Amino acid sequence: MVLKLQQPFYLLFKRVFFILLLISSFNIHAEDNAETNNQVNLIDAKFLGLKLSGANINSVRAHLWDIGGFSQARTTVRQRNVDKFFTWSSIRDSYHVTFNYNHNGEVVSLIRLYRPYSTLQTNKHTPISTEDVALELINELGQPTLIERKGWGGTPSYPSYIWQDEAIRITVDREGSEMFGNVFVKYELKNNPRYKS
């Protein structure tokens, strides 16, 4: 008699638990969809506050001059297709920043080359890694589109991070695609080809 009374309660508990499980799974999927909807649009990517889409040679030079802490390479002052800026007080964790332009003066690509040891990171005794740079970009751009494992010739492997959509591609990698190359970030604007007909 006692077993017969307990069995309906067990079945009721089982059904309620199953319903609660279904409801919680719907909430989890709703949160996942909300996160993907809040993903940052890469076309709005900025470098030191300068929106790269729509930037040109004049706006780049004016913006970096306003920020200060950069010296332009003498060989690029009179150039119309490339600008190279060395850092001496701004972003001192980098060697230089190079902008490439098309014949209309629009930004085609930007490369920021990092020093092996960052002057901005304190109490860190290991070289800067692609993970360090990618974590900074994840705060701005969201999760990367692709993570590749790279390394060749018996050298240790390392991760390379890529954010990409139809308008822009952002890559965090190392020079020479090897573990001991310097880390760089490359922004490529696909809508601004280097050579137009």
N, CA, C and O of each residue as an XYZ file, in Angstrom:
788
protein
N       0.826     -1.197      0.000
C       0.000      0.000      0.000
C       0.866      1.255      0.000
O       0.555      2.220     -0.697
N       1.956      1.250      0.780
C       2.849      2.404      0.844
C       3.532      2.603     -0.506
O       3.681      3.739     -0.956
N       3.949      1.519     -1.156
C       4.603      1.611     -2.452
C       3.678      2.185     -3.509
O       4.119      2.936     -4.379
N       2.383      1.833     -3.440
C       1.436      2.342     -4.422
C       1.249      3.845     -4.268
O       1.056      4.541     -5.265
N       1.302      4.364     -3.037
C       1.147      5.800     -2.813
C       2.388      6.568     -3.269
O       2.271      7.684     -3.775
N       3.568      5.983     -3.095
C       4.797      6.674     -3.453
C       5.024      6.710     -4.955
O       5.653      7.650     -5.441
N       4.555      5.755     -5.693
C       4.790      5.675     -7.121
C       4.200      6.863     -7.890
O       4.900      7.393     -8.753
N       2.971      7.320     -7.643
C       2.458      8.500     -8.351
C       3.269      9.749     -8.052
O       3.469     10.580     -8.939
N       3.749      9.900     -6.799
C       4.566     11.061     -6.468
C       5.887     11.022     -7.223
O       6.386     12.058     -7.663
N       6.446      9.841     -7.372
C       7.692      9.699     -8.111
C       7.496     10.082     -9.576
O       8.326     10.781    -10.157
N       6.387      9.617    -10.174
C       6.101      9.952    -11.573
C       5.847     11.445    -11.733
O       6.284     12.046    -12.715
N       5.147     12.048    -10.781
C       4.895     13.488    -10.817
C       6.216     14.264    -10.708
O       6.447     15.219    -11.449
N       7.076     13.839     -9.773
C       8.378     14.485     -9.611
C       9.203     14.364    -10.893
O       9.863     15.321    -11.297
N       9.169     13.199    -11.530
C       9.914     12.956    -12.753
C       9.436     13.876    -13.879
O      10.249     14.413    -14.630
N       8.108     14.057    -13.994
C       7.559     14.924    -15.040
C       7.899     16.394    -14.788
O       8.244     17.121    -15.719
N       7.802     16.828    -13.531
C       8.128     18.212    -13.191
C       9.604     18.491    -13.458
O       9.960     19.548    -13.979
N      10.452     17.542    -13.098
C      11.888     17.694    -13.338
C      12.176     17.793    -14.829
O      13.000     18.606    -15.248
N      11.501     16.968    -15.639
C      11.696     16.991    -17.088
C      11.244     18.334    -17.670
O      11.913     18.879    -18.548
N      10.127     18.868    -17.195
C       9.628     20.166    -17.675
C      10.595     21.284    -17.302
O      10.868     22.167    -18.115
N      11.111     21.249    -16.079
C      12.085     22.264    -15.665
C      13.353     22.182    -16.497
O      13.940     23.210    -16.835
N      13.776     20.990    -16.826
C      14.956     20.805    -17.658
C      14.734     21.394    -19.051
O      15.629     22.037    -19.599
N      13.567     21.185    -19.618
C      13.249     21.753    -20.930
C      13.242     23.283    -20.891
O      13.780     23.936    -21.786
N      12.632     23.845    -19.852
C      12.566     25.304    -19.730
C      13.962     25.894    -19.605
O      14.268     26.915    -20.221
N      14.815     25.247    -18.801
C      16.175     25.778    -18.632
C      16.960     25.687    -19.934
O      17.764     26.576    -20.217
N      16.755     24.644    -20.737
C      17.474     24.534    -22.013
C      17.017     25.619    -22.976
O      17.831     26.122    -23.751
N      15.733     25.999    -22.952
C      15.268     27.093    -23.804
C      15.923     28.404    -23.391
O      16.286     29.208    -24.250
N      16.080     28.634    -22.087
C      16.726     29.858    -21.616
C      18.190     29.905    -22.032
O      18.698     30.968    -22.387
N      18.873     28.765    -21.991
C      20.279     28.720    -22.388
C      20.416     29.063    -23.863
O      21.294     29.837    -24.243
N      19.535     28.478    -24.715
C      19.600     28.768    -26.145
C      19.262     30.222    -26.422
O      19.834     30.821    -27.333
N      18.345     30.802    -25.658
C      18.000     32.209    -25.842
C      19.197     33.095    -25.509
O      19.448     34.087    -26.192
N      19.948     32.729    -24.440
C      21.136     33.510    -24.090
C      22.207     33.379    -25.160
O      22.883     34.358    -25.477
N      22.378     32.167    -25.730
C      23.352     31.981    -26.797
C      22.999     32.832    -28.007
O      23.876     33.455    -28.604
N      21.706     32.863    -28.379
C      21.278     33.671    -29.513
C      21.497     35.148    -29.237
O      21.886     35.898    -30.133
N      21.251     35.572    -28.000
C      21.470     36.974    -27.650
C      22.945     37.334    -27.777
O      23.277     38.432    -28.222
N      23.847     36.407    -27.386
C      25.272     36.685    -27.500
C      25.691     36.803    -28.963
O      26.486     37.677    -29.307
N      25.164     35.930    -29.833
C      25.541     36.023    -31.239
C      24.942     37.268    -31.879
O      25.540     37.832    -32.796
N      23.776     37.711    -31.418
C      23.196     38.927    -31.960
C      23.966     40.162    -31.514
O      23.978     41.170    -32.220
N      24.616     40.096    -30.338
C      25.383     41.222    -29.833
C      26.818     41.215    -30.352
O      27.622     42.042    -29.921
N      27.159     40.314    -31.256
C      28.510     40.249    -31.798
C      28.841     41.564    -32.501
O      28.015     42.110    -33.232
N      30.031     42.057    -32.278
C      30.440     43.345    -32.827
C      30.584     43.239    -34.336
O      31.094     42.244    -34.851
N      30.134     44.269    -35.041
C      30.301     44.329    -36.483
C      31.741     44.743    -36.774
O      32.174     45.810    -36.340
N      32.478     43.921    -37.495
C      33.894     44.174    -37.718
C      34.154     45.426    -38.545
O      35.237     46.005    -38.455
N      33.193     45.852    -39.341
C      33.389     47.050    -40.161
C      33.582     48.283    -39.283
O      34.118     49.294    -39.736
N      33.141     48.199    -38.016
C      33.307     49.308    -37.076
C      34.622     49.212    -36.303
O      34.823     49.961    -35.347
N      35.522     48.307    -36.697
C      36.791     48.135    -35.987
C      37.589     49.430    -36.012
O      37.632     50.138    -37.018
N      38.222     49.722    -34.872
C      38.997     50.953    -34.742
C      40.428     50.626    -34.321
O      40.698     49.608    -33.684
N      41.325     51.518    -34.698
C      42.712     51.436    -34.254
C      43.054     52.763    -33.593
O      43.085     53.801    -34.254
N      43.311     52.729    -32.286
C      43.586     53.931    -31.502
C      42.483     54.981    -31.669
O      42.755     56.181    -31.685
N      41.247     54.517    -31.793
C      40.112     55.429    -31.918
C      39.780     55.832    -33.335
O      38.775     56.509    -33.555
N      40.590     55.440    -34.311
C      40.350     55.776    -35.715
C      39.593     54.633    -36.381
O      40.081     53.504    -36.427
N      38.402     54.926    -36.896
C      37.631     53.905    -37.607
C      38.303     53.647    -38.950
O      38.475     54.566    -39.750
N      38.681     52.396    -39.195
C      39.483     52.073    -40.369
C      38.696     52.143    -41.671
O      39.234     52.549    -42.701
N      37.418     51.746    -41.630
C      36.629     51.849    -42.861
C      36.325     53.327    -43.094
O      35.777     54.002    -42.222
N      36.675     53.807    -44.243
C      36.485     55.214    -44.565
C      37.692     56.075    -44.265
O      37.703     57.256    -44.612
N      38.735     55.503    -43.613
C      39.943     56.280    -43.311
C      40.797     56.409    -44.566
O      40.821     55.513    -45.410
N      41.495     57.532    -44.676
C      42.403     57.740    -45.802
C      43.720     58.295    -45.291
O      43.904     58.470    -44.087
N      44.630     58.569    -46.204
C      45.982     58.980    -45.823
C      45.964     60.255    -44.985
O      46.733     60.385    -44.033
N      45.094     61.187    -45.334
C      45.054     62.458    -44.600
C      44.475     62.280    -43.199
O      44.992     62.857    -42.242
N      43.406     61.487    -43.066
C      42.803     61.288    -41.744
C      43.722     60.473    -40.837
O      43.755     60.705    -39.629
N      44.473     59.515    -41.404
C      45.418     58.720    -40.611
C      46.524     59.609    -40.065
O      46.818     59.572    -38.871
N      47.137     60.408    -40.929
C      48.239     61.282    -40.493
C      47.753     62.303    -39.465
O      48.433     62.561    -38.471
N      46.579     62.881    -39.706
C      46.040     63.880    -38.769
C      45.725     63.238    -37.418
O      45.996     63.827    -36.372
N      45.154     62.031    -37.440
C      44.775     61.358    -36.199
C      46.007     61.012    -35.362
O      46.029     61.270    -34.158
N      47.020     60.437    -35.985
C      48.221     60.072    -35.239
C      48.992     61.313    -34.778
O      49.630     61.287    -33.725
N      48.937     62.392    -35.554
C      49.563     63.637    -35.128
C      48.847     64.186    -33.895
O      49.494     64.683    -32.973
N      47.499     64.097    -33.874
C      46.721     64.578    -32.724
C      47.011     63.756    -31.469
O      47.105     64.305    -30.371
N      47.150     62.440    -31.633
C      47.462     61.579    -30.476
C      48.854     61.890    -29.958
O      49.059     62.020    -28.751
N      49.810     62.010    -30.868
C      51.196     62.266    -30.494
C      51.915     60.989    -30.093
O      51.283     59.962    -29.847
N      53.244     61.057    -30.028
C      54.036     59.903    -29.622
C      54.485     59.032    -30.765
O      54.983     57.928    -30.542
N      54.319     59.511    -32.011
C      54.746     58.754    -33.186
C      55.703     59.606    -33.999
O      55.558     60.827    -34.051
N      56.672     58.977    -34.628
C      57.502     59.680    -35.594
C      57.405     58.924    -36.914
O      57.594     57.709    -36.969
N      57.109     59.665    -37.971
C      56.936     59.042    -39.273
C      58.285     58.786    -39.916
O      59.181     59.628    -39.859
N      58.424     57.631    -40.520
C      59.666     57.296    -41.221
C      59.877     58.291    -42.354
O      58.949     58.573    -43.113
N      61.090     58.826    -42.474
C      61.358     59.851    -43.497
C      61.095     59.341    -44.898
O      60.695     60.104    -45.777
N      61.318     58.062    -45.108
C      61.124     57.509    -46.451
C      59.657     57.470    -46.856
O      59.357     57.315    -48.040
N      58.738     57.606    -45.908
C      57.317     57.529    -46.258
C      56.604     58.878    -46.208
O      55.410     58.952    -46.496
N      57.317     59.940    -45.847
C      56.660     61.256    -45.726
C      56.081     61.695    -47.066
O      54.970     62.223    -47.119
N      56.822     61.481    -48.140
C      56.359     61.919    -49.466
C      55.679     60.796    -50.251
O      55.328     60.975    -51.418
N      55.494     59.642    -49.613
C      54.848     58.506    -50.276
C      53.327     58.673    -50.239
O      52.786     59.310    -49.336
N      52.651     58.097    -51.226
C      51.190     58.119    -51.244
C      50.602     56.722    -51.063
O      49.386     56.579    -50.942
N      51.453     55.684    -51.044
C      50.927     54.323    -50.945
C      51.246     53.642    -49.618
O      50.713     52.568    -49.343
N      52.109     54.244    -48.781
C      52.479     53.618    -47.510
C      52.894     54.692    -46.503
O      53.497     55.704    -46.859
N      52.557     54.444    -45.258
C      53.007     55.266    -44.129
C      53.543     54.335    -43.061
O      52.911     53.332    -42.730
N      54.708     54.663    -42.521
C      55.284     53.869    -41.430
C      55.554     54.815    -40.264
O      56.248     55.822    -40.410
N      54.996     54.473    -39.106
C      55.144     55.304    -37.918
C      55.844     54.491    -36.830
O      55.401     53.402    -36.465
N      56.941     55.040    -36.325
C      57.640     54.426    -35.196
C      57.065     54.996    -33.908
O      56.702     56.171    -33.847
N      56.986     54.170    -32.892
C      56.373     54.592    -31.630
C      57.468     54.964    -30.643
O      58.425     54.213    -30.455
N      57.324     56.126    -30.014
C      58.317     56.487    -29.000
C      57.688     56.867    -27.667
O      58.369     56.807    -26.643
N      56.414     57.258    -27.637
C      55.766     57.439    -26.328
C      54.362     56.845    -26.305
O      53.861     56.502    -25.234
N      53.724     56.718    -27.454
C      52.427     56.039    -27.531
C      52.660     54.595    -27.938
O      53.591     54.289    -28.683
N      51.795     53.701    -27.435
C      51.872     52.251    -27.694
C      53.323     51.763    -27.765
O      53.748     51.192    -28.769
N      54.063     51.994    -26.699
C      55.485     51.646    -26.669
C      55.735     50.146    -26.664
O      56.886     49.714    -26.719
N      54.670     49.341    -26.600
C      54.850     47.893    -26.691
C      55.043     47.442    -28.135
O      55.198     46.249    -28.391
N      55.036     48.385    -29.084
C      55.149     48.062    -30.506
C      56.402     48.690    -31.103
O      56.864     49.734    -30.642
N      56.955     48.039    -32.144
C      58.061     48.618    -32.902
C      57.557     49.741    -33.808
O      58.041     50.872    -33.768
N      56.560     49.379    -34.631
C      56.050     50.359    -35.587
C      54.646     49.964    -36.043
O      54.170     48.856    -35.799
N      54.009     50.921    -36.716
C      52.685     50.727    -37.308
C      52.802     51.121    -38.768
O      53.286     52.209    -39.078
N      52.360     50.244    -39.676
C      52.463     50.507    -41.112
C      51.078     50.502    -41.749
O      50.330     49.532    -41.627
N      50.748     51.595    -42.429
C      49.490     51.707    -43.174
C      49.804     51.583    -44.658
O      50.757     52.191    -45.146
N      49.009     50.798    -45.376
C      49.111     50.705    -46.830
C      47.841     51.299    -47.431
O      46.743     51.091    -46.915
N      48.003     52.048    -48.537
C      46.885     52.734    -49.180
C      46.773     52.314    -50.638
O      47.746     51.856    -51.238
N      45.580     52.472    -51.203
C      45.422     52.284    -52.643
C      45.678     53.622    -53.350
O      46.051     54.597    -52.699
N      45.484     53.677    -54.662
C      45.826     54.904    -55.396
C      44.877     56.064    -55.078
O      45.178     57.210    -55.411
N      43.738     55.784    -54.439
C      42.833     56.847    -53.994
C      43.179     57.351    -52.600
O      42.532     58.269    -52.098
N      44.191     56.761    -51.969
C      44.588     57.175    -50.629
C      43.777     56.522    -49.530
O      43.897     56.919    -48.371
N      42.935     55.512    -49.857
C      42.130     54.810    -48.853
C      42.957     53.715    -48.196
O      43.800     53.089    -48.839
N      42.708     53.490    -46.905
C      43.452     52.458    -46.167
C      43.107     51.078    -46.724
O      41.937     50.704    -46.812
N      44.131     50.337    -47.092
C      43.972     48.959    -47.575
C      44.283     47.976    -46.460
O      43.569     46.992    -46.267
N      45.369     48.255    -45.720
C      45.749     47.373    -44.619
C      46.557     48.156    -43.589
O      47.092     49.229    -43.865
N      46.623     47.584    -42.406
C      47.367     48.167    -41.291
C      48.052     47.023    -40.563
O      47.424     46.007    -40.267
N      49.334     47.185    -40.274
C      50.082     46.170    -39.535
C      50.726     46.828    -38.315
O      51.428     47.832    -38.437
N      50.481     46.257    -37.156
C      51.122     46.704    -35.920
C      52.050     45.585    -35.451
O      51.595     44.481    -35.154
N      53.348     45.873    -35.386
C      54.343     44.876    -35.007
C      54.740     45.092    -33.549
O      55.213     46.167    -33.179
N      54.544     44.064    -32.730
C      54.818     44.144    -31.295
C      56.270     43.824    -30.981
O      56.921     43.062    -31.696
N      56.771     44.421    -29.895
C      58.083     44.072    -29.373
C      57.978     42.717    -28.653
O      56.888     42.333    -28.229
N      59.085     41.996    -28.512
C      59.015     40.690    -27.823
C      58.554     40.816    -26.376
O      57.800     39.974    -25.889
N      59.000     41.856    -25.692
C      58.598     42.056    -24.303
C      57.842     43.362    -24.212
O      58.368     44.421    -24.556
N      56.618     43.287    -23.752
C      55.784     44.478    -23.677
C      56.220     45.354    -22.514
O      56.470     44.861    -21.413
N      56.310     46.663    -22.764
C      56.611     47.606    -21.686
C      55.356     47.953    -20.898
O      55.433     48.571    -19.837
N      54.190     47.550    -21.424
C      52.932     47.886    -20.758
C      52.519     46.826    -19.744
O      51.730     47.109    -18.843
N      53.039     45.619    -19.878
C      52.651     44.548    -18.971
C      53.694     44.423    -17.874
O      54.869     44.174    -18.146
N      53.267     44.593    -16.654
C      54.192     44.548    -15.531
C      54.180     43.167    -14.892
O      53.203     42.425    -14.990
N      55.287     42.843    -14.236
C      55.427     41.574    -13.506
C      55.225     40.365    -14.400
O      54.734     39.331    -13.947
N      55.595     40.486    -15.654
C      55.490     39.348    -16.553
C      56.872     39.076    -17.112
O      57.485     39.955    -17.718
N      57.368     37.860    -16.912
C      58.736     37.545    -17.302
C      58.791     36.657    -18.535
O      59.836     36.084    -18.844
N      57.680     36.541    -19.237
C      57.660     35.748    -20.458
C      57.397     36.669    -21.636
O      56.784     37.723    -21.464
N      57.846     36.298    -22.828
C      57.598     37.140    -24.009
C      56.103     37.276    -24.289
O      55.300     36.431    -23.894
N      55.753     38.356    -24.977
C      54.358     38.565    -25.354
C      53.954     37.463    -26.331
O      54.758     37.045    -27.165
N      52.731     36.999    -26.232
C      52.263     35.890    -27.068
C      51.041     36.316    -27.875
O      50.444     37.363    -27.624
N      50.688     35.490    -28.840
C      49.492     35.780    -29.638
C      48.245     35.736    -28.756
O      47.275     36.446    -29.020
N      48.264     34.906    -27.711
C      47.111     34.842    -26.801
C      46.903     36.168    -26.076
O      45.767     36.607    -25.899
N      48.001     36.813    -25.655
C      47.898     38.098    -24.958
C      47.225     39.144    -25.835
O      46.329     39.859    -25.386
N      47.661     39.227    -27.086
C      47.104     40.217    -28.013
C      45.660     39.859    -28.357
O      44.802     40.737    -28.439
N      45.393     38.565    -28.557
C      44.033     38.143    -28.910
C      43.053     38.435    -27.783
O      41.907     38.795    -28.052
N      43.470     38.291    -26.530
C      42.577     38.581    -25.408
C      42.161     40.048    -25.395
O      41.017     40.363    -25.068
N      43.080     40.949    -25.749
C      42.721     42.366    -25.831
C      41.694     42.595    -26.932
O      40.746     43.360    -26.756
N      41.886     41.925    -28.076
C      40.964     42.109    -29.196
C      39.614     41.457    -28.934
O      38.593     41.945    -29.419
N      39.589     40.365    -28.177
C      38.319     39.707    -27.866
C      37.418     40.646    -27.084
O      36.199     40.616    -27.256
N      37.996     41.480    -26.226
C      37.187     42.450    -25.481
C      36.499     43.438    -26.410
O      35.398     43.904    -26.116
N      37.146     43.763    -27.539
C      36.577     44.722    -28.486
C      35.719     44.058    -29.561
O      34.658     44.571    -29.920
N      36.180     42.916    -30.075
C      35.585     42.323    -31.273
C      34.764     41.063    -31.024
O      34.100     40.582    -31.942
N      34.788     40.523    -29.828
C      34.116     39.261    -29.570
C      35.030     38.090    -29.912
O      36.222     38.272    -30.158
N      34.470     36.905    -29.924
C      35.253     35.689    -30.169
C      35.754     35.633    -31.608
O      35.056     36.070    -32.523
N      36.955     35.099    -31.818
C      37.486     35.016    -33.187
C      36.690     34.043    -34.051
O      36.060     33.107    -33.559
N      36.741     34.298    -35.355
C      36.075     33.437    -36.327
C      36.822     32.118    -36.484
O      36.208     31.070    -36.682
N      38.146     32.174    -36.395
C      38.975     30.994    -36.651
C      40.229     31.052    -35.783
O      40.827     32.112    -35.605
N      40.616     29.894    -35.247
C      41.883     29.763    -34.522
C      42.673     28.659    -35.211
O      42.222     27.517    -35.296
N      43.863     29.015    -35.704
C      44.708     28.051    -36.401
C      45.936     27.726    -35.561
O      46.461     28.581    -34.848
N      46.378     26.502    -35.655
C      47.620     26.079    -34.991
C      48.724     26.154    -36.035
O      48.614     25.530    -37.091
N      49.790     26.911    -35.759
C      50.851     27.098    -36.752
C      52.196     26.705    -36.172
O      52.363     26.589    -34.958
N      53.154     26.501    -37.069
C      54.504     26.106    -36.702
C      55.037     25.138    -37.736
O      54.298     24.283    -38.225
N      56.324     25.264    -38.079
C      56.898     24.382    -39.086
C      58.380     24.171    -38.796
O      58.973     24.883    -37.986
N      58.963     23.192    -39.463
C      60.396     22.932    -39.348
C      60.831     22.462    -37.981
O      61.977     22.693    -37.594
N      59.954     21.808    -37.232
C      60.315     21.310    -35.924
C      60.212     22.337    -34.806
O      60.497     22.024    -33.650
N      59.801     23.579    -35.143
C      59.635     24.588    -34.097
C      58.335     24.338    -33.353
O      57.428     23.711    -33.899
N      58.223     24.816    -32.113
C      56.974     24.624    -31.371
C      55.803     25.316    -32.070
O      55.993     26.317    -32.762
N      54.608     24.788    -31.892
C      53.431     25.384    -32.525
C      52.844     26.468    -31.621
O      53.145     26.538    -30.429
N      52.014     27.297    -32.210
C      51.370     28.397    -31.489
C      50.029     28.674    -32.159
O      49.838     28.299    -33.316
N      49.085     29.328    -31.454
C      47.796     29.641    -32.070
C      47.824     30.982    -32.803
O      48.435     31.946    -32.343
N      47.152     31.019    -33.947
C      46.938     32.249    -34.703
C      45.436     32.517    -34.711
O      44.645     31.590    -34.888
N      45.033     33.775    -34.522
C      43.620     34.125    -34.369
C      43.168     34.990    -35.541
O      43.891     35.883    -35.982
N      41.957     34.712    -36.042
C      41.419     35.455    -37.182
C      39.982     35.855    -36.898
O      39.161     35.026    -36.505
N      39.681     37.145    -37.101
C      38.315     37.660    -37.110
C      38.051     38.061    -38.552
O      38.875     38.734    -39.171
N      36.902     37.652    -39.095
C      36.673     37.895    -40.514
C      35.186     38.022    -40.809
O      34.363     37.306    -40.239
N      34.855     38.937    -41.703
C      33.533     38.985    -42.304
C      33.712     39.420    -43.753
O      34.825     39.374    -44.277
N      32.629     39.842    -44.410
C      32.734     40.170    -45.834
C      33.497     41.471    -46.089
O      33.903     41.728    -47.222
N      33.698     42.297    -45.053
C      34.329     43.603    -45.252
C      35.759     43.681    -44.734
O      36.566     44.422    -45.294
N      36.093     42.949    -43.693
C      37.404     43.124    -43.045
C      37.914     41.781    -42.517
O      37.139     40.883    -42.189
N      39.228     41.676    -42.448
C      39.884     40.490    -41.879
C      40.950     40.995    -40.902
O      41.788     41.822    -41.262
N      40.913     40.493    -39.673
C      41.871     40.886    -38.636
C      42.610     39.626    -38.201
O      41.990     38.643    -37.796
N      43.925     39.660    -38.286
C      44.752     38.484    -38.006
C      45.763     38.796    -36.911
O      46.438     39.824    -36.954
N      45.862     37.907    -35.936
C      46.937     37.964    -34.930
C      47.839     36.768    -35.209
O      47.408     35.620    -35.110
N      49.093     37.044    -35.557
C      50.006     35.973    -35.973
C      51.433     36.367    -35.604
O      51.665     37.376    -34.937
N      52.381     35.550    -36.053
C      53.804     35.813    -35.829
C      54.519     35.923    -37.167
O      54.121     35.290    -38.145
N      55.584     36.736    -37.208
C      56.378     36.867    -38.428
C      56.969     35.516    -38.803
O      57.475     34.784    -37.952
N      56.897     35.199    -40.088
C      57.456     33.947    -40.574
C      56.652     32.723    -40.190
O      57.082     31.599    -40.450
N      55.491     32.913    -39.575
C      54.650     31.792    -39.121
C      55.422     30.800    -38.271
O      55.243     29.588    -38.392
N      56.291     31.332    -37.400
C      57.035     30.467    -36.496
C      56.983     31.027    -35.081
O      56.779     32.224    -34.879
N      57.169     30.155    -34.122
C      57.006     30.481    -32.711
C      57.912     31.620    -32.246
O      57.558     32.344    -31.315
N      59.068     31.789    -32.875
C      60.038     32.773    -32.411
C      59.974     34.092    -33.171
O      60.794     34.981    -32.942
N      59.000     34.227    -34.080
C      58.805     35.496    -34.777
C      58.050     36.485    -33.901
O      57.341     36.086    -32.978
N      58.204     37.785    -34.192
C      57.484     38.808    -33.438
C      55.993     38.750    -33.742
O      55.589     38.441    -34.863
N      55.188     39.047    -32.741
C      53.732     39.037    -32.886
C      53.294     40.294    -33.631
O      53.834     41.376    -33.402
N      52.315     40.149    -34.525
C      51.746     41.306    -35.205
C      50.233     41.165    -35.307
O      49.686     40.065    -35.225
N      49.565     42.314    -35.488
C      48.139     42.347    -35.800
C      48.009     42.980    -37.167
O      48.588     44.036    -37.421
N      47.254     42.345    -38.051
C      47.057     42.881    -39.398
C      45.572     43.073    -39.655
O      44.779     42.141    -39.518
N      45.205     44.287    -40.027
C      43.844     44.625    -40.430
C      43.842     44.745    -41.949
O      44.630     45.509    -42.507
N      42.969     44.005    -42.622
C      42.852     44.083    -44.081
C      41.426     44.452    -44.443
O      40.484     43.756    -44.064
N      41.263     45.556    -45.183
C      39.940     45.982    -45.636
C      39.697     45.399    -47.017
O      40.347     45.794    -47.985
N      38.771     44.472    -47.111
C      38.537     43.770    -48.369
C      37.863     44.656    -49.413
O      38.022     44.436    -50.613
N      37.113     45.654    -48.960
C      36.392     46.521    -49.893
C      37.300     47.564    -50.538
O      36.882     48.254    -51.468
N      38.533     47.687    -50.057
C      39.492     48.636    -50.621
C      40.672     47.865    -51.210
O      41.714     47.754    -50.565
N      40.527     47.330    -52.426
C      41.654     46.593    -53.004
C      42.834     47.522    -53.290
O      42.654     48.716    -53.531
N      44.026     46.964    -53.259
C      45.242     47.763    -53.461
C      45.263     48.366    -54.869
O      45.629     49.527    -55.051
N      44.871     47.572    -55.849
C      44.902     48.054    -57.241
C      43.488     47.982    -57.803
O      42.874     46.915    -57.818
N      42.973     49.120    -58.266
C      41.646     49.168    -58.869
C      41.803     49.444    -60.362
O      42.749     50.101    -60.798
N      40.851     48.924    -61.128
C      40.901     49.187    -62.569
C      40.088     50.418    -62.905
O      40.006     50.805    -64.070
